[in-house]
Amino acid sequence: MKYTISKKADKKVEQDLEIVSKIIIKNLNPVSIILFGGFGKGEGSFEIKDKEVIPLNDYDLYVITNKRLDDDYLDRVALKCSEAIHRGGLDFVEFPDQKYDKDRFFHVDLRCIPYKKLSKLLPTQRTYELKHSRVIYGENVLHKVPDVKIPVSDAIRLLFNKIDHLLLSQNNTNRIKLTYASKAFLDSCAALLIFTNQFNSSYRKRAKIFQETDFPKEFKTYVTWATKFKLKPDFNQNADLYWEKAREWVGYSLKYILKRHLHLKDDSWPTIANAIYHKLPYTYFTPYLPSKYLFPAQYYLTLKYTIKNWKRGELTIKPLFDWRDVGLKLAIPLILYLYDEISLSDYYLNKITSKTKPLKERALYLYGLYYLQKLI
């Protein structure tokens, strides 16, 4: 099978997946195992050091089972899989204050979908890409996954996450700066293609489509660079330059989409923040709900998030007194901090927690807890 652009790397990935699959089969009794993400598209990232192939980032897997499995149990099995292939099993987003290490933070990400739920998956980018992923064990169930049109909300979510990741990588090593800068360009491209109804599951095909759009030439150049970097990273480059450019073009992409989507008169960051807080919650979740009038149901996500925080010792109370999804509200201080609206960032974070110092670290930590929730 093709997992990367290299036959040698494919062999290493194949060996890892054989080990991982055996553990999943033994512990989870799956109907199917689906390889998702870059490796599932034949576009996985890797590097070769001293003739040894090192897969990068993660193995992203969906396990199709006869009944839903507990997330905590899935996480334990995932850690077992990571350790079996001699990787750390941690997610960098969960440990933003620690130095990045390619082995320690390589993880097997397991998500469970009950068999009977396959045909009822929500219209998300993940569902679209799942349809175009690869079954590596069991029944080929991909025909049961619905064809979906990806909503604008998913494009916005992509950009919120990239802003979080750029802040995470800001003071880290050149290696992690380059990694997250490249991801920022790739997902900015994806977000704009979703918004203009031109999205494709392949990184290479997206880059090709993007070159035919009317977006700025400089932006297209960086998307081309990021696509090449994704396929075979080269860490001997100017990390600060790429990080700064990623910051610039993620901001451009977010403003481009939100100004048009929410019909804003201007795209200053205070206006963007106000619109995310006051306007976006009324439309953001409606593509995933049976009726547009059910938007207050997003409170469930806030409740779930708050309870999980309490279990971690993070006693946030303020989110419970507002129907708006805490994830949308948490994105605002991150955006404002990244684009130098520091006092306004503190103002919006204070709507969620009274403990706002140190500002950047608190915003990253609270958003990271939300980001790591497995919603499908």
C-alpha positions, 0 to 999 in steps of 0.5 A, a space after each residue: 500500500 502507498 502511505 507516503 511518497 517513498 517505498 522505503 517509508 511505506 515499508 516502515 509504516 506497514 510494519 507499524 500498522 501491523 503491530 497496531 492492528 493486532 493490538 486493536 483487534 485483540 482489545 477492541 474487536 473491530 468490524 473495520 479499522 480505517 487509516 485516516 489522515 495523511 497516511 490514509 491518503 498516501 501523503 504521510 510525513 516522514 524523515 530518514 535519519 541514519 538510513 532509518 525511516 521515522 514516521 512523523 506526527 501520528 497514525 490517525 485511525 477510526 475503529 468501527 465497532 458493533 457498539 460505542 466504546 468509552 473514550 478513556 478506554 480507547 485512549 488506553 489502547 491507543 497508548 498501548 499501540 504507541 508504546 508497542 511501536 516505541 513512540 511516546 503516545 502524547 499529543 503536543 497540544 495537551 502539553 504546550 509548555 513542554 519542548 517538542 520531541 518527535 518520538 515522545 509526541 508521536 501518537 496513535 489517535 483512535 476514534 470509535 464509530 459504531 457500525 450503525 452510526 456510519 450512515 448518519 455521520 454529520 456533514 463535516 470535513 472529517 466525514 468527507 475525508 473518512 469517505 476517501 480514507 483506507 480500510 486496513 482491516 476488516 469489512 470495507 464500510 466506506 460505501 456506508 459513509 455518506 457523501 457530504 457537503 462540508 459547511 463553512 463552520 468546518 472551515 472556520 474551525 480549521 482556522 481557529 485550530 491553526 491559530 491555537 497551533 501557531 501560538 503553541 509553536 511560537 517559542 518552540 524549536 525551529 523544527 516545531 515552528 516549521 511543522 506548524 507553519 506548514 500545517 497552517 498554510 495547508 489548512 488555510 488553503 483547505 478552509 478557503 477551498 471549503 468556503 468556495 466549494 472546491 475542497 478535495 481530500 488530497 493535499 496535492 490536489 488541493 494545492 493544484 486547485 488553489 493555484 487556479 484561484 484568484 487568491 494572492 500569488 504569494 499565498 499560493 507560493 507558500 501553499 506549494 511550499 507547505 505541500 512539499 514540506 508535508 510529503 517530505 519535511 526539510 527542517 533546515 529552513 528559516 523557521 521564523 520567516 515561515 512562522 511569521 508568514 503563516 501567521 499573516 495568511 491564517 489571519 487573511 483567511 479567517 478575515 476573508 471568510 468571516 467578513 463574507 460569512 457574517 456580512 461584516 462592514 470591516 475586518 478589524 480584529 475587534 470587529 471579528 472578535 465581537 462577531 464571533 462572540 455575538 453572531 457566529 453562535 447563532 449559525 455555527 452549529 446549525 449545519 449539524 442540527 436537525 433545525 436551525 432553531 436548535 442552536 442553543 443545544 450547543 450548551 451540551 458541548 459546554 457542559 461536557 467540557 466543564 465536567 471534564 475540566 472539573 475532573 482535571 482540577 480546572 474548576 471553571 464556572 462562568 461557561 455554565 451561565 451562557 448558552 454559547 459554546 465555550 469553544 467559540 468563546 475560547 478561540 477569541 482570546 487566542 486570535 486576539 493574542 496572536 494578532 497583538 490585541 492583548 488587552 482585548 484578549 484578556 477581556 474575552 478570556 475573563 468571560 470564561 475564567 477569572 484566572 487569566 494570567 499568564 494570558 497566553 498560557 491560560 488561553 492555550 491550556 483551556 482551548 487545548 482541553 476543548 480541542 482534544 475532545 473527541 466529538 465523533 
